[in-house]
Amino acid sequence: MIRVENLSKQFGGFRAVNGASLTIRAGSITGLIGPNGAGKTTLFNVIAGVHKPTSGRVTMMGEDITGLPPHQLFHKGLLRTFQIAHEFSSMTCRENLMMVPAGQSGEALWNTWFGRKRIADEERSLRAKADEVLEFLTISHLADQKAGMISGGQKKLLELGRTMMVDAKVVFLDEVGAGVNRTLLNTIADAIVRLNRERGYTFVVIEHDMDFIGRICDPVICMAEGRVLAEGTLAEIKSNEQVIEAYLGTGLKNKDKIA
């Protein structure tokens, strides 16, 4: 699905991503772990078009997408979420979902005068789709709630719901569990697994919660200092001496401390 080749991103004299190479298999849920400052979020930002790479190449299903802006990647089915949810706080949860699909008829001034029926039909369809998504995510009771008033975990679910409003192929989730209570985190995990198995979504997940990573992700990729250190199952990663040293600065005797 995604191939990253020798990717680097430099900010002044600091190289946040330093020659990283990795492959994301179609249909996988890939975990991306590493200590703070490893370059994980910067890697996401470069792949997702937020930053242009200093060097290197990114391909999606064989197509070179290096440096394409986020709106073009959105139309290709590559989406990402953020550590801090970016909801439209004064709009309802349903409205947040309904505004996601691009090219809606109501966006054109001409249609507001002469295409009102088409706009109304389209909005009914979008409303039904949004309600289906909210039901899937078990937050249909929040449909008419202002998005700014729901909890942090519910906002993460809402962001996941946005990816369901379009033809998403690969979704990058940045610390989806940050600040989320365990019950909602389990709900988020269930939704990710269902989207993967039932709808064929490919996911890449940055997360520090190893229980969460171990539950849903295979393979797991570990980064440190802007590079990829290791890839494998979580058990293999946790017993890799380079990974342990990246986290703890120690040897294998402390491997049980990675949790």
C-alpha positions as a Python dict, from the first residue, in 0.01 Angstrom:
ca = {
    (1, 'M'): (0, 0, 0),
    (2, 'I'): (268, 250, 111),
    (3, 'R'): (641, 232, 47),
    (4, 'V'): (879, 482, 207),
    (5, 'E'): (1231, 491, 65),
    (6, 'N'): (1522, 663, 237),
    (7, 'L'): (1300, 948, 358),
    (8, 'S'): (1451, 1246, 537),
    (9, 'K'): (1309, 1569, 676),
    (10, 'Q'): (1534, 1843, 807),
    (11, 'F'): (1435, 2153, 1004),
    (12, 'G'): (1734, 2387, 996),
    (13, 'G'): (2020, 2184, 1139),
    (14, 'F'): (1795, 1920, 1294),
    (15, 'R'): (1712, 1605, 1097),
    (16, 'A'): (1382, 1479, 1242),
    (17, 'V'): (1355, 1191, 993),
    (18, 'N'): (1688, 1052, 883),
    (19, 'G'): (1682, 805, 595),
    (20, 'A'): (1376, 608, 709),
    (21, 'S'): (1257, 321, 488),
    (22, 'L'): (953, 102, 551),
    (23, 'T'): (663, -74, 379),
    (24, 'I'): (299, -73, 486),
    (25, 'R'): (117, -382, 360),
    (26, 'A'): (-234, -343, 224),
    (27, 'G'): (-490, -469, 473),
    (28, 'S'): (-257, -449, 773),
    (29, 'I'): (-277, -261, 1101),
    (30, 'T'): (81, -149, 1146),
    (31, 'G'): (199, -10, 1479),
    (32, 'L'): (467, 262, 1486),
    (33, 'I'): (641, 297, 1821),
    (34, 'G'): (952, 464, 1955),
    (35, 'P'): (1067, 698, 2230),
    (36, 'N'): (966, 1063, 2229),
    (37, 'G'): (1154, 1253, 1960),
    (38, 'A'): (1201, 943, 1744),
    (39, 'G'): (1049, 1117, 1440),
    (40, 'K'): (721, 926, 1426),
    (41, 'T'): (483, 1220, 1389),
    (42, 'T'): (719, 1397, 1147),
    (43, 'L'): (723, 1081, 936),
    (44, 'F'): (342, 1084, 937),
    (45, 'N'): (339, 1450, 841),
    (46, 'V'): (573, 1393, 547),
    (47, 'I'): (381, 1092, 417),
    (48, 'A'): (49, 1277, 457),
    (49, 'G'): (173, 1588, 277),
    (50, 'V'): (185, 1826, 573),
    (51, 'H'): (561, 1867, 521),
    (52, 'K'): (762, 1820, 205),
    (53, 'P'): (1054, 1580, 250),
    (54, 'T'): (1412, 1700, 233),
    (55, 'S'): (1492, 1384, 38),
    (56, 'G'): (1354, 1040, -30),
    (57, 'R'): (1041, 899, -190),
    (58, 'V'): (691, 787, -92),
    (59, 'T'): (472, 570, -314),
    (60, 'M'): (112, 458, -269),
    (61, 'M'): (5, 147, -461),
    (62, 'G'): (302, 209, -692),
    (63, 'E'): (221, 576, -758),
    (64, 'D'): (475, 840, -654),
    (65, 'I'): (299, 1067, -403),
    (66, 'T'): (611, 1237, -265),
    (67, 'G'): (532, 1590, -155),
    (68, 'L'): (170, 1592, -269),
    (69, 'P'): (-47, 1823, -54),
    (70, 'P'): (-302, 1675, 189),
    (71, 'H'): (-607, 1762, -21),
    (72, 'Q'): (-473, 1564, -316),
    (73, 'L'): (-387, 1269, -92),
    (74, 'F'): (-737, 1290, 57),
    (75, 'H'): (-884, 1226, -288),
    (76, 'K'): (-652, 925, -328),
    (77, 'G'): (-782, 776, -3),
    (78, 'L'): (-490, 862, 229),
    (79, 'L'): (-613, 1025, 550),
    (80, 'R'): (-465, 1102, 889),
    (81, 'T'): (-580, 1203, 1236),
    (82, 'F'): (-390, 1409, 1491),
    (83, 'Q'): (-277, 1373, 1852),
    (84, 'I'): (-521, 1652, 1943),
    (85, 'A'): (-859, 1609, 1777),
    (86, 'H'): (-951, 1881, 1524),
    (87, 'E'): (-1328, 1895, 1550),
    (88, 'F'): (-1554, 2186, 1452),
    (89, 'S'): (-1661, 2257, 1808),
    (90, 'S'): (-1974, 2465, 1736),
    (91, 'M'): (-2118, 2203, 1499),
    (92, 'T'): (-2292, 1883, 1603),
    (93, 'C'): (-2122, 1547, 1572),
    (94, 'R'): (-2350, 1462, 1282),
    (95, 'E'): (-2267, 1791, 1106),
    (96, 'N'): (-1893, 1729, 1157),
    (97, 'L'): (-1932, 1407, 962),
    (98, 'M'): (-2163, 1544, 695),
    (99, 'M'): (-1917, 1813, 589),
    (100, 'V'): (-1633, 1569, 516),
    (101, 'P'): (-1708, 1450, 158),
    (102, 'A'): (-1564, 1686, -104),
    (103, 'G'): (-1744, 1831, -405),
    (104, 'Q'): (-2084, 1870, -242),
    (105, 'S'): (-2343, 2048, -458),
    (106, 'G'): (-2413, 2311, -192),
    (107, 'E'): (-2056, 2439, -219),
    (108, 'A'): (-2136, 2599, -556),
    (109, 'L'): (-2322, 2932, -542),
    (110, 'W'): (-2506, 2853, -867),
    (111, 'N'): (-2656, 2539, -712),
    (112, 'T'): (-2791, 2730, -412),
    (113, 'W'): (-3014, 2919, -660),
    (114, 'F'): (-3099, 2655, -919),
    (115, 'G'): (-3008, 2319, -768),
    (116, 'R'): (-3189, 2320, -436),
    (117, 'K'): (-3353, 1982, -487),
    (118, 'R'): (-3018, 1822, -567),
    (119, 'I'): (-2868, 1981, -256),
    (120, 'A'): (-3157, 1858, -40),
    (121, 'D'): (-3131, 1503, -179),
    (122, 'E'): (-2757, 1502, -124),
    (123, 'E'): (-2791, 1626, 234),
    (124, 'R'): (-3045, 1354, 313),
    (125, 'S'): (-2800, 1094, 183),
    (126, 'L'): (-2513, 1244, 383),
    (127, 'R'): (-2725, 1257, 697),
    (128, 'A'): (-2812, 889, 659),
    (129, 'K'): (-2445, 803, 604),
    (130, 'A'): (-2339, 1006, 908),
    (131, 'D'): (-2600, 834, 1125),
    (132, 'E'): (-2476, 495, 1000),
    (133, 'V'): (-2119, 591, 1096),
    (134, 'L'): (-2223, 713, 1441),
    (135, 'E'): (-2410, 388, 1497),
    (136, 'F'): (-2107, 183, 1387),
    (137, 'L'): (-1891, 371, 1637),
    (138, 'T'): (-2152, 332, 1915),
    (139, 'I'): (-2187, 708, 1960),
    (140, 'S'): (-2522, 763, 1790),
    (141, 'H'): (-2647, 917, 2116),
    (142, 'L'): (-2408, 1207, 2049),
    (143, 'A'): (-2543, 1286, 1701),
    (144, 'D'): (-2697, 1621, 1801),
    (145, 'Q'): (-2437, 1710, 2063),
    (146, 'K'): (-2196, 1996, 1989),
    (147, 'A'): (-1862, 1836, 1909),
    (148, 'G'): (-1681, 2078, 2138),
    (149, 'M'): (-1876, 1943, 2436),
    (150, 'I'): (-1791, 1573, 2405),
    (151, 'S'): (-1500, 1398, 2578),
    (152, 'G'): (-1151, 1359, 2434),
    (153, 'G'): (-1206, 990, 2365),
    (154, 'Q'): (-1536, 1060, 2191),
    (155, 'K'): (-1359, 1320, 1977),
    (156, 'K'): (-1108, 1053, 1874),
    (157, 'L'): (-1398, 830, 1771),
    (158, 'L'): (-1549, 1121, 1577),
    (159, 'E'): (-1220, 1169, 1392),
    (160, 'L'): (-1220, 801, 1305),
    (161, 'G'): (-1576, 850, 1182),
    (162, 'R'): (-1462, 1117, 941),
    (163, 'T'): (-1248, 861, 762),
    (164, 'M'): (-1562, 650, 713),
    (165, 'M'): (-1743, 929, 529),
    (166, 'V'): (-1514, 895, 226),
    (167, 'D'): (-1342, 614, 36),
    (168, 'A'): (-1048, 580, 273),
    (169, 'K'): (-780, 331, 174),
    (170, 'V'): (-510, 396, 432),
    (171, 'V'): (-553, 588, 757),
    (172, 'F'): (-270, 721, 975),
    (173, 'L'): (-372, 749, 1341),
    (174, 'D'): (-144, 963, 1558),
    (175, 'E'): (-167, 868, 1929),
    (176, 'V'): (-530, 772, 1910),
    (177, 'G'): (-522, 666, 2275),
    (178, 'A'): (-371, 984, 2422),
    (179, 'G'): (-586, 1108, 2709),
    (180, 'V'): (-853, 843, 2647),
    (181, 'N'): (-995, 630, 2928),
    (182, 'R'): (-961, 254, 2905),
    (183, 'T'): (-1327, 187, 2821),
    (184, 'L'): (-1328, 427, 2526),
    (185, 'L'): (-985, 305, 2418),
    (186, 'N'): (-1130, -46, 2392),
    (187, 'T'): (-1417, 94, 2184),
    (188, 'I'): (-1169, 267, 1952),
    (189, 'A'): (-965, -54, 1920),
    (190, 'D'): (-1279, -252, 1834),
    (191, 'A'): (-1376, 3, 1568),
    (192, 'I'): (-1030, -6, 1408),
    (193, 'V'): (-1029, -386, 1394),
    (194, 'R'): (-1381, -396, 1248),
    (195, 'L'): (-1295, -136, 982),
    (196, 'N'): (-987, -338, 894),
    (197, 'R'): (-1163, -674, 874),
    (198, 'E'): (-1503, -573, 738),
    (199, 'R'): (-1415, -281, 513),
    (200, 'G'): (-1054, -345, 421),
    (201, 'Y'): (-903, -33, 575),
    (202, 'T'): (-525, -24, 611),
    (203, 'F'): (-412, 148, 930),
    (204, 'V'): (-83, 285, 1061),
    (205, 'V'): (-98, 364, 1431),
    (206, 'I'): (139, 571, 1645),
    (207, 'E'): (79, 481, 2008),
    (208, 'H'): (270, 458, 2336),
    (209, 'D'): (23, 218, 2499),
    (210, 'M'): (185, -121, 2436),
    (211, 'D'): (-126, -313, 2543),
    (212, 'F'): (-321, -129, 2273),
    (213, 'I'): (-47, -192, 2015),
    (214, 'G'): (-22, -558, 2109),
    (215, 'R'): (-397, -607, 2083),
    (216, 'I'): (-449, -473, 1730),
    (217, 'C'): (-116, -427, 1548),
    (218, 'D'): (89, -668, 1339),
    (219, 'P'): (354, -584, 1235),
    (220, 'V'): (509, -330, 1472),
    (221, 'I'): (781, -90, 1354),
    (222, 'C'): (1012, 84, 1600),
    (223, 'M'): (1181, 417, 1521),
    (224, 'A'): (1458, 604, 1703),
    (225, 'E'): (1653, 916, 1604),
    (226, 'G'): (1462, 942, 1277),
    (227, 'R'): (1545, 590, 1159),
    (228, 'V'): (1368, 254, 1154),
    (229, 'L'): (1534, 26, 1409),
    (230, 'A'): (1331, -293, 1384),
    (231, 'E'): (1013, -454, 1255),
    (232, 'G'): (826, -762, 1368),
    (233, 'T'): (566, -878, 1616),
    (234, 'L'): (543, -685, 1941),
    (235, 'A'): (710, -974, 2123),
    (236, 'E'): (1002, -964, 1879),
    (237, 'I'): (1029, -586, 1908),
    (238, 'K'): (1028, -597, 2289),
    (239, 'S'): (1314, -847, 2290),
    (240, 'N'): (1526, -656, 2037),
    (241, 'E'): (1835, -515, 2209),
    (242, 'Q'): (1856, -209, 1981),
    (243, 'V'): (1497, -122, 2067),
    (244, 'I'): (1556, -166, 2439),
    (245, 'E'): (1863, 55, 2426),
    (246, 'A'): (1668, 321, 2234),
    (247, 'Y'): (1406, 329, 2509),
    (248, 'L'): (1620, 269, 2815),
    (249, 'G'): (1985, 304, 2723),
    (250, 'T'): (2044, -42, 2869),
    (251, 'G'): (2079, -404, 2763),
    (252, 'L'): (1850, -701, 2735),
    (253, 'K'): (1827, -754, 3109),
    (254, 'N'): (1575, -471, 3127),
    (255, 'K'): (1354, -579, 2838),
    (256, 'D'): (1055, -631, 3067),
    (257, 'K'): (1048, -256, 3135),
    (258, 'I'): (916, -181, 2786),
    (259, 'A'): (544, -175, 2850),
}
